[in-house]
Amino acid sequence: MTAPKKNGKNGKIKSPTEADRFEIRLSGSGGQGLILAGVILAQAIGVGDKKNVVQTQSYGPEARGGASRADVVISSGEIYYPKTMKLDMLLSLTQESCDKYYPDMKDGGLLIIDSNLVTQIPTKSYYGFPFTRLAKEEIGHVMVANVIALGTITEITKVVSPDSIKEAVLSRAPKGTEEKNTKALELGMKIAREAMKGR
């Protein structure tokens, strides 16, 4: 696991309680389940935690292997503009998506990467976790890398409660995969806690 780096100018992560608007982008390649992860996150925030949230996603050629993305905008008030303007947090599961979307981040924003797949990192301030490898080796299925990532986002940003994200994950999990998805979510939270201890 990549050693965690200090984030932002003062080492603190801005949360939705500190600002009217908090913008998240989940990015990677088509087939990594980032669109589903965005839907799950928005459901957990909006339905579970009863916050104002808007979720948008990319379609078209990007969904067939290129850089794809799902955006989630959270606000304490009305969301008059549903698209992201400057990202507070970016998850990148591929080098291409990191290269493409990192310029959309705010100064001092939070970058979370798959440390095995993103090797050219544009900042010294980031969290790196081997999501894909952990999904394969610890859970036994590469397709839960997105759920592990949701666990780390939950723990690091506090934008959503653990109970709400778990409920949303299980409501979208295919029948028979509930145990694997629960384990993946808990693993994500655990590795995030360990990384944050070292900061």
C-alpha positions as CSV (number, residue, x, y, z in Angstrom):
1,M,0.0,0.0,0.0
2,T,1.3,3.4,-0.9
3,A,2.3,5.5,2.2
4,P,-0.4,8.1,2.7
5,K,0.5,11.6,1.9
6,K,-0.6,14.8,3.6
7,N,-3.6,16.3,1.8
8,G,-4.1,19.9,1.2
9,K,-2.4,23.0,2.6
10,N,-3.4,22.3,6.2
11,G,-3.7,18.5,6.0
12,K,-7.4,18.6,6.5
13,I,-10.1,17.3,4.2
14,K,-13.1,19.7,3.6
15,S,-16.4,18.0,4.3
16,P,-19.9,18.9,3.2
17,T,-20.6,20.3,6.6
18,E,-17.8,22.9,6.0
19,A,-19.0,24.1,2.6
20,D,-22.3,24.4,0.8
21,R,-21.1,22.2,-2.1
22,F,-18.9,19.1,-2.2
23,E,-18.1,17.5,-5.6
24,I,-16.9,14.0,-6.1
25,R,-15.8,12.2,-9.3
26,L,-15.4,8.4,-9.5
27,S,-13.3,7.5,-12.6
28,G,-11.7,4.6,-14.3
29,S,-12.4,2.5,-17.3
30,G,-15.6,1.0,-18.6
31,G,-16.3,-2.3,-16.8
32,Q,-14.8,-1.3,-13.4
33,G,-18.3,-0.4,-12.0
34,L,-17.8,3.3,-11.4
35,I,-21.2,4.3,-12.8
36,L,-22.8,1.8,-10.4
37,A,-20.6,3.1,-7.5
38,G,-21.8,6.6,-8.2
39,V,-25.4,5.5,-8.1
40,I,-24.8,3.6,-4.9
41,L,-23.0,6.6,-3.3
42,A,-25.8,9.1,-4.3
43,Q,-28.5,6.7,-3.0
44,A,-26.7,6.3,0.3
45,I,-26.3,10.1,0.7
46,G,-29.8,11.1,-0.6
47,V,-32.0,8.3,0.6
48,G,-30.0,7.0,3.6
49,D,-28.6,10.3,5.0
50,K,-31.3,12.6,3.6
51,K,-28.9,15.1,2.1
52,N,-29.3,17.0,-1.1
53,V,-27.4,15.1,-3.9
54,V,-27.2,14.9,-7.7
55,Q,-25.5,12.1,-9.6
56,T,-24.5,12.3,-13.3
57,Q,-22.4,10.0,-15.4
58,S,-20.7,9.6,-18.8
59,Y,-22.0,7.4,-21.6
60,G,-21.0,6.8,-25.2
61,P,-17.6,5.7,-26.3
62,E,-16.1,6.3,-22.9
63,A,-18.1,3.5,-21.5
64,R,-16.4,0.9,-23.7
65,G,-12.9,0.9,-22.1
66,G,-11.8,4.5,-22.2
67,A,-11.9,6.9,-19.2
68,S,-15.4,6.8,-17.7
69,R,-16.8,8.7,-14.8
70,A,-19.6,9.2,-12.4
71,D,-20.0,12.5,-10.6
72,V,-21.8,13.1,-7.3
73,V,-22.6,16.7,-6.1
74,I,-23.6,17.1,-2.4
75,S,-24.9,20.3,-0.9
76,S,-26.4,21.6,2.3
77,G,-28.8,23.7,0.3
78,E,-30.5,23.5,-3.1
79,I,-28.4,22.2,-6.0
80,Y,-29.1,24.7,-8.8
81,Y,-26.3,23.4,-11.1
82,P,-26.1,19.6,-11.2
83,K,-22.7,19.3,-13.0
84,T,-19.3,19.4,-11.3
85,M,-17.3,22.6,-11.6
86,K,-14.2,22.0,-9.5
87,L,-13.7,18.6,-7.8
88,D,-13.2,18.3,-4.0
89,M,-12.4,14.6,-4.4
90,L,-11.3,12.4,-7.3
91,L,-11.1,8.6,-7.3
92,S,-9.0,7.3,-10.2
93,L,-8.7,3.5,-10.9
94,T,-6.7,3.9,-14.1
95,Q,-3.8,6.1,-15.3
96,E,-5.9,7.4,-18.1
97,S,-8.6,8.6,-15.9
98,C,-6.2,10.3,-13.5
99,D,-4.4,12.1,-16.3
100,K,-7.8,13.2,-17.8
101,Y,-9.6,14.3,-14.7
102,Y,-6.9,15.5,-12.2
103,P,-6.9,19.0,-13.9
104,D,-10.6,19.3,-12.8
105,M,-9.7,19.3,-9.1
106,K,-9.7,22.2,-6.7
107,D,-6.4,23.3,-5.2
108,G,-5.9,21.1,-2.1
109,G,-8.6,18.5,-3.3
110,L,-8.4,14.9,-2.3
111,L,-7.1,12.3,-4.8
112,I,-7.5,8.6,-4.2
113,I,-5.9,6.2,-6.6
114,D,-5.5,2.5,-7.3
115,S,-1.8,2.3,-6.5
116,N,-1.1,-0.6,-8.8
117,L,-2.7,0.9,-11.8
118,V,-1.9,4.6,-11.4
119,T,1.9,5.0,-11.3
120,Q,2.4,8.5,-12.6
121,I,0.8,10.6,-9.9
122,P,0.5,14.3,-10.5
123,T,0.7,15.3,-6.8
124,K,2.5,14.4,-3.6
125,S,-0.9,14.7,-1.8
126,Y,-3.0,11.6,-2.3
127,Y,-4.1,8.3,-0.9
128,G,-3.1,5.1,-2.8
129,F,-4.6,1.7,-2.3
130,P,-4.3,-1.5,-4.4
131,F,-8.1,-1.7,-4.9
132,T,-8.1,-4.2,-7.8
133,R,-5.5,-6.5,-6.3
134,L,-7.3,-6.5,-2.9
135,A,-10.6,-7.3,-4.7
136,K,-8.9,-10.3,-6.4
137,E,-6.8,-11.6,-3.5
138,E,-8.9,-10.8,-0.4
139,I,-12.5,-11.0,-1.7
140,G,-12.0,-13.4,-4.6
141,H,-13.6,-11.2,-7.3
142,V,-12.1,-8.3,-9.1
143,M,-15.5,-6.7,-9.7
144,V,-15.8,-5.6,-6.0
145,A,-12.9,-3.1,-6.4
146,N,-15.5,-0.4,-6.7
147,V,-17.1,-1.4,-3.4
148,I,-13.7,-1.4,-1.6
149,A,-13.2,2.1,-3.0
150,L,-16.6,3.2,-1.7
151,G,-15.5,2.0,1.7
152,T,-12.3,4.1,1.7
153,I,-14.3,7.2,0.5
154,T,-16.8,6.7,3.3
155,E,-14.1,6.5,5.9
156,I,-11.8,9.3,4.6
157,T,-14.3,12.0,3.5
158,K,-17.2,11.3,6.0
159,V,-19.6,12.4,3.2
160,V,-21.9,9.4,3.9
161,S,-22.6,7.3,7.0
162,P,-21.3,3.7,7.2
163,D,-24.8,2.4,7.7
164,S,-26.3,4.2,4.7
165,I,-23.5,3.1,2.3
166,K,-23.8,-0.5,3.5
167,E,-27.6,-0.4,3.0
168,A,-27.2,1.1,-0.5
169,V,-24.5,-1.5,-1.5
170,L,-26.6,-4.4,-0.3
171,S,-29.7,-3.0,-2.1
172,R,-27.8,-3.1,-5.4
173,A,-25.8,-6.2,-4.9
174,P,-26.8,-9.2,-7.1
175,K,-28.5,-12.0,-5.1
176,G,-25.9,-14.3,-3.6
177,T,-23.1,-11.7,-3.5
178,E,-24.2,-9.8,-0.3
179,E,-21.5,-11.4,1.8
180,K,-18.7,-10.5,-0.7
181,N,-19.9,-7.0,-1.0
182,T,-20.2,-6.5,2.7
183,K,-16.7,-7.8,3.2
184,A,-15.4,-5.5,0.4
185,L,-17.0,-2.5,1.9
186,E,-15.6,-3.3,5.4
187,L,-12.1,-3.9,3.9
188,G,-12.2,-0.5,2.2
189,M,-13.1,1.2,5.5
190,K,-10.3,-0.8,7.3
191,I,-7.5,0.1,4.9
192,A,-8.6,3.8,5.0
193,R,-8.5,3.8,8.8
194,E,-5.0,2.3,8.8
195,A,-3.8,4.9,6.2
196,M,-5.3,7.8,8.2
197,K,-3.5,6.6,11.4
198,G,-0.2,7.1,9.6
199,R,-0.9,10.7,8.7
